[in-house]
Amino acid sequence: MQGDNIDKMLALEQWERLKDTIENLGITVELLRPNKNLPDMVFAANGGLVHQNKVVLSNFRHSERISEYSHYRQWFLSQRYQIHTLDPQLKFEGQGDAIIHNNTIIGGFGFRSELRALEKVADIYNMNLIPLKLKDPRFYHLDTCLAILDKENGLGIFYPGAFENTNISSLTNLKLIKVPEGEAKKFVCNSLAYKNNVLMPANNNWTAASLKKLNYNVFMIETSEYLKAGGSVQCLSLWV
């Protein structure tokens, strides 16, 4: 996305380190077979939205990613998930634009996913929907500007400049830490959380220090090659 050349060996090393860190926390990692013609499939978060044994598959906005659909569908079929699909005209990019918190879907729209699609997904899961309109093209998915790190306590991090002001005020049940713009641009909100552990894109020291004060373990993960393509830690994984 930035027009930079990718160092493929470094990208592989960074991916391996992320995978190893996740597994060292006791999380089982399932791998999706890559396809050389679909390099963006490495951003697995966008494959769909999973809850219990159901998955709503994504309808990608850009032509480069549309063919990923069949690969994700085949994997979920092999794992015996109940698969739901949307009208192909409704654009929806999975976990990248939707967070399930309690009985609510927090959904981002405006660049990749559409509000009508989020409404359909909420209907499928029989959940409430809090739609958040994104206004800054640098933060084109919800998971680039908002992360819920502790669902039990409702703690999260976000960059307010990514949202329409009238939208973000609806998240009254969450305790959100505002991250500085400099760290937001380094995709600090694209962090992955498990229990009291946070896997965070490297070089986001202010946010890391803030979370450490709250007794979170922070693991800095270098994802420079993936940032060139518009993704980081959270984008590279899909919770199932």
SERO-4910 file (N, C-alpha, C, O; in steps of 0.05 Angstrom, whole numbers):
BEGIN
 pado doro    nc1    nc2    nc3   cac1   cac2   cac3    cc1    cc2    cc3    oc1    oc2    oc3
  Met    A     17    -24      0      0      0      0     17     25      0      9     46    -10
  Gln    A     41     24     12     58     47     12     77     48    -12     92     67    -15
  Gly    A     76     28    -29     93     28    -52    122     20    -46    140     23    -63
  Asp    A    127     10    -22    154      2    -15    159    -27    -23    141    -44    -24
  Asn    A    184    -34    -27    192    -61    -33    191    -77     -7    199    -68     14
  Ile    A    182   -102     -9    180   -120     14    204   -138     15    212   -150     -5
  Asp    A    217   -139     38    238   -158     43    225   -184     51    216   -187     74
  Lys    A    224   -203     33    209   -228     38    220   -245     60    204   -256     76
  Met    A    246   -247     62    258   -262     84    252   -249    111    247   -263    130
  Leu    A    254   -223    112    248   -209    137    219   -212    144    212   -216    168
  Ala    A    202   -211    124    173   -214    129    168   -242    141    152   -244    159
  Leu    A    181   -262    131    177   -289    141    187   -291    170    174   -304    187
  Glu    A    210   -279    175    221   -279    202    202   -266    222    198   -275    244
  Gln    A    190   -243    214    171   -229    231    146   -245    235    135   -246    258
  Trp    A    136   -259    215    113   -276    217    119   -299    237    102   -305    254
  Glu    A    142   -311    234    149   -334    251    151   -325    280    143   -339    298
  Arg    A    162   -301    285    164   -292    312    137   -287    324    132   -294    347
  Leu    A    118   -276    308     91   -272    318     78   -298    325     66   -301    346
  Lys    A     80   -317    307     69   -344    311     80   -357    336     66   -368    353
  Asp    A    107   -356    340    120   -368    363    110   -354    389    106   -368    409
  Thr    A    107   -328    388     99   -313    412     70   -321    420     64   -325    443
  Ile    A     53   -323    400     25   -332    405     25   -360    417     11   -365    437
  Glu    A     40   -378    405     40   -406    415     52   -408    443     43   -425    459
  Asn    A     72   -391    449     84   -392    476     65   -383    497     70   -388    521
  Leu    A     44   -369    490     23   -361    509      3   -383    513    -16   -380    529
  Gly    A      6   -406    500    -12   -429    503    -35   -429    484    -54   -444    488
  Ile    A    -33   -413    463    -55   -412    443    -48   -431    420    -26   -431    410
  Thr    A    -68   -446    411    -64   -464    388    -67   -448    363    -86   -432    359
  Val    A    -48   -451    344    -49   -437    319    -55   -456    296    -42   -476    293
  Glu    A    -76   -450    281    -83   -465    257    -73   -449    233    -76   -424    233
  Leu    A    -63   -463    213    -52   -449    190    -69   -453    166    -80   -475    160
  Leu    A    -73   -431    151    -87   -432    125    -66   -434    103    -47   -419    103
  Arg    A    -70   -453     85    -51   -457     63    -49   -431     46    -69   -421     37
  Pro    A    -25   -421     42    -22   -396     27    -26   -401     -3    -25   -424    -13
  Asn    A    -31   -380    -17    -33   -380    -46    -16   -358    -57    -20   -334    -50
  Lys    A      3   -364    -75     22   -345    -84      8   -322   -100     20   -300   -103
  Asn    A    -16   -327   -110    -30   -306   -125    -47   -288   -107    -60   -269   -116
  Leu    A    -47   -295    -81    -64   -280    -62    -47   -271    -38    -51   -282    -16
  Pro    A    -28   -253    -42    -10   -246    -20    -23   -233      4    -13   -235     26
  Asp    A    -46   -220      0    -60   -207     22    -75   -227     40    -85   -219     61
  Met    A    -75   -252     33    -89   -272     49    -74   -276     76    -86   -287     95
  Val    A    -49   -266     77    -35   -267    103    -49   -251    124    -45   -256    148
  Phe    A    -65   -231    116    -81   -216    135   -107   -230    141   -128   -223    131
  Ala    A   -104   -251    157   -126   -270    162   -150   -258    176   -172   -268    174
  Ala    A   -146   -236    191   -168   -224    206   -191   -217    188   -214   -215    197
  Asn    A   -185   -212    162   -206   -202    144   -222   -225    131   -240   -219    115
  Gly    A   -216   -249    138   -230   -272    126   -259   -275    133   -275   -287    118
  Gly    A   -266   -265    157   -294   -268    166   -296   -260    195   -276   -251    207
  Leu    A   -319   -263    207   -324   -258    235   -334   -284    248   -354   -295    239
  Val    A   -320   -293    268   -326   -319    281   -338   -314    309   -328   -298    324
  His    A   -359   -330    315   -370   -330    342   -380   -358    347   -398   -368    333
  Gln    A   -369   -371    368   -375   -399    374   -371   -416    349   -349   -417    339
  Asn    A   -392   -430    339   -388   -447    316   -398   -435    290   -402   -449    270
  Lys    A   -402   -409    290   -412   -395    266   -390   -377    255   -374   -366    270
  Val    A   -391   -373    229   -374   -353    216   -390   -340    194   -404   -353    178
  Val    A   -388   -313    193   -398   -298    171   -374   -291    153   -357   -276    162
  Leu    A   -374   -302    129   -351   -297    111   -352   -269    100   -373   -256     97
  Ser    A   -328   -260     92   -325   -233     82   -331   -231     52   -328   -250     37
  Asn    A   -340   -207     44   -342   -199     16   -323   -176     13   -329   -153     20
  Phe    A   -299   -181      2   -278   -161      0   -285   -139    -20   -298   -144    -40
  Arg    A   -277   -115    -13   -283    -92    -30   -265    -92    -55   -274    -86    -77
  His    A   -239    -98    -52   -220    -95    -74   -217   -122    -89   -216   -143    -77
  Ser    A   -214   -119   -115   -212   -143   -132   -189   -161   -125   -191   -185   -129
  Glu    A   -167   -150   -115   -144   -166   -108   -149   -187    -87   -135   -207    -84
  Arg    A   -171   -183    -71   -176   -201    -48   -201   -218    -52   -206   -236    -36
  Ile    A   -217   -213    -73   -242   -227    -75   -239   -257    -77   -255   -272    -66
  Ser    A   -218   -266    -90   -214   -295    -93   -206   -309    -67   -205   -334    -66
  Glu    A   -200   -294    -46   -194   -306    -20   -218   -320     -8   -216   -339      8
  Tyr    A   -242   -311    -16   -267   -321     -5   -268   -352     -5   -274   -364     15
  Ser    A   -262   -364    -28   -265   -393    -30   -245   -408    -12   -251   -429     -3
  His    A   -222   -396     -8   -202   -409      9   -211   -409     38   -209   -429     53
  Tyr    A   -221   -386     47   -231   -385     75   -256   -403     78   -258   -417     98
  Arg    A   -273   -403     58   -297   -420     60   -289   -449     62   -301   -464     78
  Gln    A   -270   -458     46   -262   -486     47   -250   -494     75   -255   -515     85
  Trp    A   -234   -475     86   -223   -481    112   -244   -484    133   -244   -503    149
  Phe    A   -263   -466    134   -284   -467    154   -302   -491    150   -312   -503    169
  Leu    A   -307   -499    125   -322   -523    119   -307   -548    131   -320   -565    143
  Ser    A   -281   -549    127   -265   -571    137   -266   -573    167   -262   -594    179
  Gln    A   -270   -550    180   -271   -550    210   -299   -551    221   -304   -548    245
  Arg    A   -319   -556    202   -347   -560    210   -360   -536    223   -376   -538    241
  Tyr    A   -353   -512    214   -366   -488    223   -392   -485    208   -395   -494    185
  Gln    A   -411   -471    221   -436   -463    207   -430   -437    192   -424   -417    205
  Ile    A   -431   -439    166   -422   -417    149   -446   -399    140   -467   -410    132
  His    A   -443   -374    143   -463   -354    134   -450   -336    114   -426   -328    116
  Thr    A   -465   -328     94   -455   -310     73   -474   -287     70   -498   -289     76
  Leu    A   -463   -265     60   -479   -241     54   -483   -238     24   -469   -251      8
  Asp    A   -503   -222     17   -506   -215    -11   -479   -204    -21   -467   -187     -9
  Pro    A   -470   -214    -44   -443   -206    -55   -441   -175    -58   -418   -165    -58
  Gln    A   -463   -161    -60   -462   -132    -64   -456   -118    -37   -448    -94    -37
  Leu    A   -459   -132    -15   -454   -120     11   -425   -125     19   -417   -148     22
  Lys    A   -410   -104     22   -381   -107     28   -377   -109     58   -387    -92     74
  Phe    A   -362   -129     66   -357   -135     94   -330   -148     97   -324   -167     82
  Glu    A   -313   -138    114   -285   -148    116   -279   -160    143   -257   -155    155
  Gly    A   -298   -175    154   -293   -193    176   -284   -179    202   -293   -157    209
  Gln    A   -265   -193    215   -255   -184    241   -241   -157    238   -237   -143    258
  Gly    A   -233   -150    214   -220   -125    210   -238   -101    216   -229    -80    224
  Asp    A   -264   -106    213   -284    -84    217   -305    -91    238   -325    -77    240
  Ala    A   -302   -112    253   -322   -120    272   -310   -133    297   -293   -151    295
  Ile    A   -318   -124    320   -310   -135    345   -335   -144    361   -354   -128    363
  Ile    A   -334   -168    370   -356   -178    387   -349   -173    416   -329   -183    426
  His    A   -366   -158    430   -361   -152    458   -387   -156    473   -407   -142    468
  Asn    A   -387   -177    491   -412   -185    504   -432   -193    483   -426   -210    466
  Asn    A   -456   -181    483   -476   -188    463   -479   -166    442   -500   -161    431
  Thr    A   -456   -153    436   -457   -130    418   -434   -133    397   -412   -142    403
  Ile    A   -441   -125    373   -420   -122    352   -413    -93    349   -431    -76    343
  Ile    A   -388    -86    353   -378    -59    348   -367    -60    319   -348    -75    314
  Gly    A   -379    -45    302   -372    -47    273   -362    -21    262   -373      0    267
  Gly    A   -341    -23    246   -331      1    232   -339      1    203   -340    -20    190
  Phe    A   -347     24    192   -355     26    164   -346     53    153   -339     71    168
  Gly    A   -346     54    127   -339     79    114   -318     76     92   -317     92     73
  Phe    A   -300     56     95   -279     52     75   -280     24     63   -281     21     38
  Arg    A   -281      3     79   -281    -25     69   -308    -38     73   -319    -49     54
  Ser    A   -318    -38     97   -344    -50    103   -367    -29    101   -362     -5    104
  Glu    A   -391    -39     95   -414    -22     93   -433    -25    117   -434    -46    130
  Leu    A   -447     -4    124   -465     -5    147   -486    -26    143   -493    -41    161
  Arg    A   -497    -29    119   -518    -49    114   -508    -77    119   -522    -94    128
  Ala    A   -483    -81    112   -471   -108    116   -468   -113    146   -474   -135    155
  Leu    A   -459    -94    161   -457    -97    190   -484   -102    203   -486   -118    222
  Glu    A   -504    -90    193   -531    -95    203   -540   -123    198   -552   -136    215
  Lys    A   -533   -134    175   -540   -162    168   -524   -181    186   -535   -201    196
  Val    A   -499   -175    191   -483   -192    208   -494   -193    237   -496   -214    249
  Ala    A   -502   -170    247   -514   -168    274   -540   -185    275   -545   -198    295
  Asp    A   -555   -184    253   -580   -200    252   -573   -230    253   -587   -245    267
  Ile    A   -553   -238    239   -545   -266    238   -538   -276    266   -546   -298    274
  Tyr    A   -523   -260    280   -515   -268    307   -535   -260    329   -531   -266    352
  Asn    A   -556   -247    321   -577   -238    340   -564   -221    362   -569   -225    386
  Met    A   -548   -202    353   -534   -184    372   -541   -155    366   -551   -148    344
  Asn    A   -536   -138    385   -538   -110    381   -515   -100    364   -494   -113    363
  Leu    A   -518    -77    351   -497    -66    335   -491    -37    344   -510    -21    346
  Ile    A   -466    -31    348   -457     -4    351   -440      3    327   -417     -6    325
  Pro    A   -451     18    308   -436     25    284   -419     50    288   -428     70    300
  Leu    A   -394     49    279   -376     71    282   -366     79    254   -354     62    240
  Lys    A   -371    104    247   -362    113    220   -333    122    221   -326    139    237
  Leu    A   -317    111    203   -289    118    202   -286    141    182   -299    142    161
  Lys    A   -269    161    189   -267    184    172   -239    190    161   -236    206    143
  Asp    A   -219    176    171   -191    180    163   -181    157    146   -180    135    157
  Pro    A   -175    160    121   -167    137    104   -142    123    113   -137    101    104
  Arg    A   -127    135    131   -103    121    141   -112     98    159    -97     79    164
  Phe    A   -136    100    170   -147     80    188   -173     69    175   -195     76    183
  Tyr    A   -169     52    156   -190     43    138   -206     19    149   -228     13    140
  His    A   -195      5    168   -208    -17    183   -211     -9    212   -195      6    222
  Leu    A   -231    -19    225   -235    -14    254   -211    -23    270   -203    -10    289
  Asp    A   -199    -46    262   -177    -56    279   -151    -41    275   -131    -49    287
  Thr    A   -151    -20    259   -128     -3    257   -129     21    277   -110     35    281
  Cys    A   -153     24    290   -156     48    307   -171     42    333   -176     60    349
  Leu    A   -179     16    337   -192      9    362   -186    -20    369   -188    -38    351
  Ala    A   -179    -25    393   -175    -53    402   -186    -56    431   -180    -39    448
  Ile    A   -202    -76    435   -210    -83    462   -191   -104    473   -189   -126    462
  Leu    A   -176    -97    493   -155   -114    504   -164   -132    527   -153   -153    532
  Asp    A   -185   -123    540   -195   -138    563   -225   -137    562   -237   -118    571
  Lys    A   -237   -158    552   -266   -158    548   -281   -160    575   -304   -150    577
  Glu    A   -269   -172    595   -282   -174    621   -285   -147    633   -306   -140    645
  Asn    A   -264   -131    632   -264   -104    644   -270    -82    625   -273    -59    633
  Gly    A   -273    -89    599   -280    -68    579   -258    -48    574   -263    -26    566
  Leu    A   -233    -57    578   -210    -39    573   -201    -40    544   -199    -62    533
  Gly    A   -197    -17    532   -187    -17    504   -170      7    498   -166     24    515
  Ile    A   -159      8    474   -143     30    465   -156     40    438   -166     24    423
  Phe    A   -154     66    433   -165     76    408   -152    102    401   -140    116    417
  Tyr    A   -155    109    375   -146    135    366   -171    151    358   -183    145    337
  Pro    A   -178    171    373   -204    185    368   -205    199    341   -227    203    330
  Gly    A   -182    208    330   -183    222    305   -191    205    281   -196    216    259
  Ala    A   -194    179    285   -202    161    263   -233    161    260   -242    151    239
  Phe    A   -248    171    279   -276    167    280   -292    194    277   -282    215    285
  Glu    A   -316    191    267   -335    213    269   -341    217    298   -347    198    312
  Asn    A   -340    242    308   -343    247    337   -369    237    348   -371    227    370
  Thr    A   -390    239    332   -417    230    341   -418    200    345   -436    190    359
  Asn    A   -400    185    333   -401    156    335   -387    146    360   -398    130    375
  Ile    A   -362    154    364   -346    142    385   -358    147    413   -352    132    431
  Ser    A   -374    168    416   -386    173    442   -405    152    451   -413    151    474
  Ser    A   -413    134    432   -432    113    439   -419     90    455   -434     73    465
  Leu    A   -393     90    457   -379     68    471   -377     74    500   -355     73    512
  Thr    A   -399     79    513   -399     87    541   -393     65    560   -386     70    583
  Asn    A   -395     40    551   -391     17    569   -362      8    569   -355    -12    581
  Leu    A   -345     22    554   -317     14    552   -299     35    566   -306     59    567
  Lys    A   -276     26    576   -256     44    587   -233     45    567   -217     27    565
  Leu    A   -233     67    552   -215     69    529   -192     88    535   -196    110    545
  Ile    A   -168     79    528   -144     96    530   -139    108    503   -137     94    483
  Lys    A   -137    135    502   -131    149    477   -101    147    471    -85    155    488
  Val    A    -95    137    448    -67    135    441    -59    159    424    -75    171    410
  Pro    A    -33    168    426    -25    191    410    -24    185    380    -21    162    372
  Glu    A    -27    206    364    -28    202    335     -3    188    324     -5    171    306
  Gly    A     20    195    335     45    183    325     45    153    328     54    139    310
  Glu    A     34    143    350     33    114    354      9    102    339     11     79    330
  Ala    A    -12    117    336    -35    107    320    -26    101    291    -34     82    279
  Lys    A     -9    119    281      1    116    253     19     91    251     23     81    229
  Lys    A     31     83    273     47     58    273     30     34    281     40     13    288
  Phe    A      3     38    279    -17     16    283    -15      3    311    -18    -21    313
  Val    A    -11     20    331    -11      9    358    -38     -4    365    -39    -23    381
  Cys    A    -60      7    353    -86     -5    359    -90    -32    345   -110    -46    350
  Asn    A    -72    -39    328    -73    -65    315    -59    -86    332    -43   -103    322
  Ser    A    -64    -85    358    -52   -103    378    -71   -127    382    -95   -126    377
  Leu    A    -58   -148    392    -73   -173    398    -71   -179    428    -49   -177    439
  Ala    A    -93   -186    441    -93   -190    469   -102   -218    477   -121   -229    464
  Tyr    A    -90   -229    497    -98   -256    508    -93   -255    538    -70   -252    547
  Lys    A   -114   -258    553   -113   -255    582   -100   -228    589   -110   -208    580
  Asn    A    -78   -228    604    -65   -202    611    -41   -197    594    -22   -183    602
  Asn    A    -40   -209    570    -17   -206    552    -26   -191    528    -48   -195    517
  Val    A    -10   -172    519    -15   -156    495      8   -158    476     31   -151    483
  Leu    A      3   -167    452     22   -168    430     19   -143    414     -2   -139    402
  Met    A     39   -126    413     36    -99    403     57    -94    381     80   -103    384
  Pro    A     50    -80    360     70    -72    341     93    -56    354     88    -40    373
  Ala    A    117    -61    345    140    -49    358    141    -18    357    127     -6    340
  Asn    A    156     -7    375    162     22    376    137     39    383    134     61    373
  Asn    A    121     28    401     98     43    411    101     45    441     85     34    456
  Asn    A    121     60    450    129     59    478    110     73    497    107     64    520
  Trp    A     96     94    488     77    108    506     54     89    514     47     86    537
  Thr    A     43     76    494     20     58    499     29     34    515     15     25    533
  Ala    A     53     23    508     63      0    523     66      7    552     59     -9    570
  Ala    A     78     30    558     82     38    586     56     42    600     53     35    624
  Ser    A     36     53    587      9     57    599     -3     30    607    -15     28    628
  Leu    A      0     10    590    -11    -16    595      5    -31    617     -7    -46    633
  Lys    A     31    -28    617     47    -40    638     39    -30    666     40    -45    685
  Lys    A     33     -4    667     24      7    693     -2     -6    703     -8     -6    727
  Leu    A    -17    -17    684    -42    -31    691    -38    -61    694    -57    -77    694
  Asn    A    -12    -69    695     -4    -97    700     -9   -116    676    -14   -140    680
  Tyr    A     -7   -105    652     -8   -122    629     21   -128    620     39   -112    623
  Asn    A     25   -152    610     50   -160    598     49   -151    569     31   -159    554
  Val    A     69   -136    560     69   -126    533     92   -139    518    115   -137    527
  Phe    A     86   -150    495    106   -162    477    107   -145    452     88   -144    437
  Met    A    130   -133    447    133   -116    423    141   -135    400    160   -150    401
  Ile    A    125   -133    378    129   -150    355    136   -132    331    120   -114    324
  Glu    A    159   -136    319    166   -121    295    151   -131    271    152   -154    264
  Thr    A    136   -113    258    120   -120    235    125   -100    212    106    -94    197
  Ser    A    149    -90    209    155    -69    190    146    -76    161    136    -59    147
  Glu    A    150   -102    153    144   -109    126    114   -111    121    105   -107     99
  Tyr    A     99   -117    142     70   -118    139     57    -90    141     36    -85    129
  Leu    A     70    -72    156     60    -45    157     61    -32    129     45    -15    122
  Lys    A     81    -40    113     83    -30     85     58    -37     69     50    -23     51
  Ala    A     46    -59     76     22    -69     62     -4    -61     77    -26    -69     69
  Gly    A     -1    -46     99    -25    -36    113    -36    -54    134    -60    -54    140
  Gly    A    -19    -70    147    -28    -88    168     -7    -93    189     17    -86    185
  Ser    A    -15   -105    211      4   -111    233     -6   -135    248    -17   -154    237
  Val    A     -1   -135    274     -5   -159    291    -33   -170    289    -37   -194    282
  Gln    A    -53   -154    295    -81   -163    295    -89   -172    267   -104   -191    264
  Cys    A    -81   -157    247    -89   -164    219    -80   -192    211    -92   -205    194
  Leu    A    -58   -201    223    -46   -226    215    -58   -250    229    -49   -273    225
  Ser    A    -79   -247    244    -92   -269    258   -122   -266    259   -132   -244    258
  Leu    A   -135   -289    260   -165   -289    262   -172   -308    285   -165   -332    284
  Trp    A   -186   -298    305   -194   -314    328   -216   -333    319   -236   -325    307
  Val    A   -213   -359    324   -233   -379    317   -239   -396    342   -255   -415    340
***
